[in-house]
Amino acid sequence: MTQTAPTARRRWGRFAWHYVEMVIAMFVGMIVLGTLLSAAGLGFSHDRQPELAYLLMALTMSVGMAVWMRFRGHGWIPTLEMCAAMFVPVIPLFPLLWLGLIDGGSLMVIAHVAMFPLMLAAMLRRRDEYAGHAA
């Protein structure tokens, strides 16, 4: 049976809303946990320690997303896939940093730009998980 236009719009609306929720959860995790870690003296400078700074930031964003996804009833596999989108960008970027081809600021910018399409890719991989099952 084919979906009606309103049903398809609802599914894509749920899909888009989940993406927005992930961005919000990512920023909440980064701001709240990042602030707490900095207050505890566990912050790192992206100028002096870019690898540690990025990994810590990716962790705080991942915790925010994971908490929200689990609260919303998503399983561990989709949750971990979404969190992986925070870490995957640095796989090619760390070697560029170590070779002196980019600096810590560039690492942060490129990785943050890359994580958004990676989150979308993780969601498209499990479209029914995020859009709701067809009626």
Protein Blocks (a to p, Z undefined) as FASTA:
>chain_A
ZZdfklmmmmmmmmmmmmmmmmmmmmmmmmmmmmmmmmnopaccfklmmmlmmmmmmmmm
mmmmmmmmmmnopafklmmmmmmmmmmmmmmmmmmmmnopacfklmmmmmmmmmmmmmmm
mmmmmmmlmnopaZZ
